[in-house]
Amino acid sequence: MHVVQGIGDASDPALPGSMLDALSSNIAILDSDGRIVAVNEAWAHFVTLSDFDLENLGLGADYMSLPNALHASDSAAIDEGLRALWGNEPSPFRLEYETGGAVGRYWVRLSAVRVGEGEKPLLIVSHEDITPQRRAQAALGRATAALLHAEDDERRRIARELHDGTAQYLTGANLMLGNQKVEGRAEEIRMEVKSLLTSALDEIRSLSYVLHPPALEELGLGLALRQLIDGFARRTSLSMRIDIADDFPKMNAATEIALYRVAQEALANVHRHSGSSMATISLRLAGEMVLLSIRDYGVGLASEDSLTGGVGLAGMRLRLEFLNGHVTLTQGLPGVLVEAWVPFLAKNAAGA
């Protein structure tokens, strides 16, 4: 072992130093008194990260005092778990805990195993920095919670539209049909009922299209986006520049619906927040990837923090990450540029 005297040499051929030094985890070997008798090369990184005040990388130091010195969130559990191993509890002992050091608070995964039997066994304790994984899990949890709230809001909106619009049309038609005073008014009532039912049918079609646009299955993403953009331009009076090939190839269903939802969300944000009178949308192949771009020419992002986005951007990211893609927001100067990247999978690909 590169920084060890004795443990990894002839005194313990089962623990060759070269083997421990080859491991990326930060490893310390403890004797039965809890003192550090050997470490591997990666341990030096852990010492620096933790801001330990240790001489000779801690060789000879009391390991059991380190979690307390770092104010580890589970220092008592660490102490109890390691002492249980010395007391012949089955190996291994594992624990994830939060601690602090030169870089602030971070997360560590600790694993410990007992080697050797008798009165003086050794413990091999490894430490792995899992802060990026923990932060990613926390971010995913926040995004998932936000999406669930957004989903509930969308369900309430659809329920209100069905109640306040469609249901009222159908109720009106039912009252007209039940009207006993129809003498001389049969044709008038028939026309009123027809108008009410037509309005209800139009609303149901609109809701159905929002929930799942049939044009995607029938026409593919390219032409479906053109339909979406044409309708969006009519409703909002925005001027739209479209750069989508008429013969853009059809892709598998998951890819097309993900990019379609990104376009819906991005265009809605242009209308609600940008103040722009114009937007540009393009769809093209870039090597083995598909790139969907939506650009407005409005006020831009309020601050650099806005680059992280809100619930809408979180939804875009989750959709694309599921397909090994990603989405970015950048200042367009003026405006905002949204770019969604996802691997190209043809219509006949597996799962299409």
Secondary structure as the mmCIF struct_conf table of DSSP 4:
data_model
#
loop_
_struct_conf.conf_type_id
_struct_conf.id
_struct_conf.beg_label_comp_id
_struct_conf.beg_label_asym_id
_struct_conf.beg_label_seq_id
_struct_conf.end_label_comp_id
_struct_conf.end_label_asym_id
_struct_conf.end_label_seq_id
TURN_TY1_P TURN_TY1_P1 HIS A 2 VAL A 3
BEND BEND1 GLN A 5 GLY A 6
TURN_TY1_P TURN_TY1_P2 ILE A 7 SER A 11
TURN_TY1_P TURN_TY1_P3 PRO A 13 ALA A 14
BEND BEND2 LEU A 15 LEU A 15
HELX_RH_AL_P HELX_RH_AL_P1 GLY A 17 ASP A 21
TURN_TY1_P TURN_TY1_P4 ALA A 22 ALA A 22
BEND BEND3 SER A 24 SER A 25
STRN STRN1 ASN A 26 LEU A 30
TURN_TY1_P TURN_TY1_P5 SER A 32 ASP A 33
BEND BEND4 GLY A 34 GLY A 34
STRN STRN2 ARG A 35 ARG A 35
STRN STRN3 ILE A 36 VAL A 39
TURN_TY1_P TURN_TY1_P6 GLU A 41 ALA A 42
HELX_RH_AL_P HELX_RH_AL_P2 TRP A 43 SER A 50
TURN_TY1_P TURN_TY1_P7 ASP A 51 ASP A 51
HELX_RH_3T_P HELX_RH_3T_P1 GLU A 55 GLY A 58
TURN_TY1_P TURN_TY1_P8 LEU A 59 GLY A 60
BEND BEND5 ALA A 61 ALA A 61
STRN STRN4 ASP A 62 ASP A 62
HELX_RH_3T_P HELX_RH_3T_P2 TYR A 63 SER A 65
HELX_RH_AL_P HELX_RH_AL_P3 LEU A 66 ALA A 69
TURN_TY1_P TURN_TY1_P9 LEU A 70 HIS A 71
TURN_TY1_P TURN_TY1_P10 SER A 73 ASP A 74
HELX_RH_AL_P HELX_RH_AL_P4 SER A 75 TRP A 86
TURN_TY1_P TURN_TY1_P11 GLY A 87 ASN A 88
HELX_LH_PP_P HELX_LH_PP_P1 GLU A 89 PRO A 90
BEND BEND6 SER A 91 SER A 91
HELX_LH_PP_P HELX_LH_PP_P2 PRO A 92 PRO A 92
STRN STRN5 PHE A 93 GLY A 101
TURN_TY1_P TURN_TY1_P12 ALA A 102 VAL A 103
STRN STRN6 GLY A 104 VAL A 115
BEND BEND7 GLY A 116 GLY A 116
BEND BEND8 GLY A 118 LYS A 120
STRN STRN7 LEU A 122 ASP A 129
HELX_RH_AL_P HELX_RH_AL_P5 THR A 131 GLU A 161
HELX_RH_PI_P HELX_RH_PI_P1 LEU A 162 THR A 166
HELX_RH_AL_P HELX_RH_AL_P6 ALA A 167 LEU A 177
TURN_TY1_P TURN_TY1_P13 GLY A 178 GLY A 178
BEND BEND9 GLN A 180 GLN A 180
TURN_TY1_P TURN_TY1_P14 GLU A 183 ARG A 185
HELX_RH_AL_P HELX_RH_AL_P7 ALA A 186 LEU A 211
BEND BEND10 HIS A 212 HIS A 212
HELX_RH_AL_P HELX_RH_AL_P8 PRO A 214 LEU A 219
HELX_RH_AL_P HELX_RH_AL_P9 LEU A 221 THR A 236
STRN STRN8 SER A 239 ILE A 244
TURN_TY1_P TURN_TY1_P15 ASP A 246 ASP A 247
HELX_LH_PP_P HELX_LH_PP_P3 PHE A 248 LYS A 250
STRN STRN9 MET A 251 MET A 251
HELX_RH_AL_P HELX_RH_AL_P10 ALA A 253 ASN A 269
HELX_RH_PI_P HELX_RH_PI_P2 VAL A 270 SER A 274
BEND BEND11 SER A 277 SER A 277
STRN STRN10 MET A 278 ALA A 286
TURN_TY1_P TURN_TY1_P16 GLY A 287 GLU A 288
STRN STRN11 MET A 289 ASP A 296
BEND BEND12 GLY A 298 VAL A 299
BEND BEND13 ALA A 302 SER A 303
HELX_RH_3T_P HELX_RH_3T_P3 GLU A 304 THR A 308
HELX_RH_AL_P HELX_RH_AL_P11 VAL A 311 PHE A 322
TURN_TY1_P TURN_TY1_P17 LEU A 323 ASN A 324
STRN STRN12 HIS A 326 GLN A 331
BEND BEND14 LEU A 333 GLY A 335
STRN STRN13 VAL A 336 PRO A 343
STRN STRN14 ALA A 346 ALA A 346
TURN_TY1_P TURN_TY1_P18 LYS A 347 ASN A 348
BEND BEND15 ALA A 349 ALA A 349
TURN_TY1_P TURN_TY1_P19 ALA A 350 GLY A 351
#
